[in-house]
């Protein structure tokens, strides 16, 4: 588990990275959602990061 304040701090640290800016017509999901999906997958005992 991750404390909400720590989650928000991490999101704030990575939000300006170019991979989170949309390059096409379709907007990306918000950084918090993308981070939550990544962390959930990372903490999963059945999946690997390569399946994300």
C-alpha positions as CSV (number, residue, x, y, z in Angstrom):
1,X,0.0,0.0,0.0
2,X,1.0,3.6,-0.6
3,X,0.0,6.6,1.5
4,X,-2.1,9.0,-0.6
5,X,0.3,11.9,0.1
6,X,3.2,9.9,-1.2
7,X,1.2,8.9,-4.3
8,X,0.5,12.5,-5.0
9,X,4.1,13.5,-4.5
10,X,5.3,10.8,-6.9
11,X,2.7,11.9,-9.5
12,X,3.9,15.5,-9.2
13,X,7.5,14.4,-9.7
14,X,6.8,12.6,-12.9
15,X,3.9,14.6,-14.5
16,X,6.2,16.8,-16.6
17,X,7.9,13.9,-18.3
18,X,7.3,13.9,-22.1
19,X,5.8,10.4,-22.1
20,X,2.7,11.9,-20.3
21,X,2.0,14.5,-22.9
22,X,-0.4,13.6,-25.7
23,X,1.1,13.7,-29.2
24,X,-2.0,13.0,-31.1
25,X,-5.7,14.0,-31.2
26,X,-6.7,11.6,-28.5
27,X,-5.8,12.9,-25.0
28,X,-4.1,10.6,-22.5
29,X,-5.6,9.5,-19.2
30,X,-4.6,11.7,-16.3
31,X,-1.2,11.1,-14.7
32,X,-2.8,9.8,-11.4
33,X,-4.7,7.1,-13.3
34,X,-1.7,6.0,-15.3
35,X,0.4,5.9,-12.2
36,X,-2.2,3.9,-10.3
37,X,-2.5,1.3,-13.1
38,X,1.3,1.0,-13.2
39,X,1.6,0.6,-9.4
40,X,-1.2,-1.9,-9.3
41,X,0.4,-4.0,-12.0
42,X,3.8,-3.7,-10.3
43,X,2.3,-5.0,-7.0
44,X,0.4,-7.8,-8.7
45,X,1.7,-11.3,-8.0
46,X,0.3,-12.7,-11.2
47,X,1.3,-10.2,-13.9
48,X,4.5,-8.9,-15.2
49,X,5.4,-5.4,-16.2
50,X,5.7,-6.6,-19.8
51,X,2.0,-7.4,-19.8
52,X,0.9,-3.8,-19.1
